[in-house]
Amino acid sequence: MVFGLALLAGLWWWIGQSKMGYTFHAVICQPIVMALPFGIVAGDIGTAMQIGASVEMVYLGMVAAGANIPADECLAGCISIPIALTTGMDPATAVTLAVPFGLLGVFQDQIRRTLQAAFAHKADQYAAEGNTKGIDRCATVYPLALGFVLRFPIVFAAIYLGSDVVQKILDVIPEWLTHGLAVTGATLPALGFAITIFIIGKNIYLPFFILGFFAVQYLGISTMAAAIFGTCMALLITFLRRENASA
Amino acid sequence: MGLTVEQEVVEQTPEMGKTLTKRDINRSFYRWYLDAEVPNCYERQQGVSFCYSMIPCLKKLYPEKEDLSRALTRHLNFFNSQGTWSTPIHGITLSMEEEMANEGAISDAAVTGIKTGLMGPLAGIGDTIDWGTLKTIIYGIAVTFGAAGNVLGAIIPFAFMLITFFIGKNLWGLGYKIGKESVKSILEAGWIKELISATSILGLFMMGALSASYVTLSTALQFQVAGTEIVLQDILNSIAPGLLPLAAVFGIYYILKNKTQKYGRISLGIVIVCILGALIGIF
């Protein structure tokens, strides 16, 4: 099972962060989505989905503005979900394992985007020759091949050899540290949401944030309910404004 | 589809020798959707994939090797925008290339100018609507299913893919159809402003709701005052529930807005504060 999970994780990170399909890759890179295939291989779909959901929460609000990814949720999921499944780790601890890898993934992306300048230069050369096949290769085959070398071996080895190591580390880390990591995992989603507020950038609408926040705190409504009420509110304001403008 | 191709062929006038068909336009979009971020590098960002998406159309428009080579070089330039809402730019570019190939009235600089001028504003729209609002709501709903161990959690996110694919494909065609005036008209049209303000409202409301659900921070501090034990968290709760998570979100927002947008540094800071806080017993 560990071998199968290691293989799947390595391939998933490679395919996912190769970013084929603009929003397709964005979807398969989500921990909650990859949890299903990991769960199928491990034979425990329910647990895998719960772990995937916990890890997903950290990255829920993250926006990669200007293609600068704040964290690599794909690597975070590809490492934490398989290891949590093989070591029987609970979802909260899996999150704390995910976080450092999410940050490491950013460095990997920086390496990739630095190296890929070589393909752009190669493409310049092909353009000068009018060689469209060559540009096709620079845009697809070369980045995919580089991605395989950069991604597959690390994750495969980390899962295949790392499960035991992680188990041993988990056995010896002190209680305050596990607690601290759990606090970290529960606080980090705040970064994602703050980034989204920043991206939306409409300060006059900030009361809507407060409204949504306390709707859940006081009334305990679900995410689905919030989406329904929020949509109605947004539509009402838009329509009323339009009515006022025409009146 | 077959009908449209025939129509296009019929519409060709002798001097308008090189016309792009609907099939060419769509094919070009599929190449963009597939490849937009694949060859991304710091130097050109999406430049290589922009060129890659144009190739089938450019090959048709410029049978002479020298012209083709110039067109390819032109589109390898720096380009960076949001992948689905930037597509009117690609559509316009195709219509401009078509004009250039047939009449030669448009210059290289005009095409590059349109591309670089529009990529910023459209990226802003795309980031707000797709990544800021739509994505977060759909994944947020998926998480509630996933947390209960439900497989739907892994299926629901694909709705985001379908919606954005649909938006991108249609804006691409729209851009081609109404040509270079299109994005100006889109940006100035009332509906796009309404769409942005509506999604901003919905987005912020949802960020609030999701923050309340998923950011859980509480303090473990206790004091002995005149023999009675005072639990700080109880006092905070009696004022309003969730004050610490709210403070965390706005604190980070303040840092993003006024100090730094280096995400890595901020997340490391959060990790350090949380672990130190746990060590000395604040959390």
Interface residues (C-beta under 8 A of the other chain):
Chain A: S18 K19 M20 G21 Y22 T23 F24 H25 A26 V27 Q30 I32 V33 M34 A35 L36 I45 G46 T47 M49 Q50 G52 A53 S54 E56 M57 L60 G61 V63 A64 A65 G66 A67 N68 P70 A71 V99 L103 V106 R113 T114 L115 Q116 A117 F119 A120 A123 D124 Y126 A127 A128 E129 G130 T132 I135 D136 C138 A139 T140 Y142 P143 L144 W176 L177 H179 G180 L181 V183 T184 A186 T187 L188 P189 A190 L191 F193 A194 I195 T196 I197 F198 I199 I200 G201 K202 Y205 L206 F208 F209 I210 L211 G212 F213 F214 A215 V216 Q217 Y218 I221 S222 T223 M224 A226 A227 F229 G230 T231 M233 A234 L235 I237 T238 R241 R242
Chain B: W32 Y33 L34 D35 A36 E37 V38 P39 N40 C41 Y42 E43 R44 Q45 Q46 G47 V48 S49 C51 Y52 I55 L58 K59 K65 E66 L68 S69 L72 T73 L76 N80 G83 T84 A123 D127 T128 D130 W131 G132 T133 K135 T136 I137 Y139 G140 I141 A142 V143 T144 F145 G146 A147 A148 G149 N150 V151 G153 A154 P157 F158 F160 M161 T164 F165 G168 E194 S197 A198 T199 S200 I201 L202 G203 L204 F205 M206 M207 G208 A209 L210 S211 A212 S213 Y214 V215 T216 L217 A240 P241 G242 P245 L246 A248 V249 F250 I252 Y253 I255 L256 K257 Q261 Y263 G264 I266 S267 L268 I270 V271 C274 I275 L276 G277 A278 L279 F283
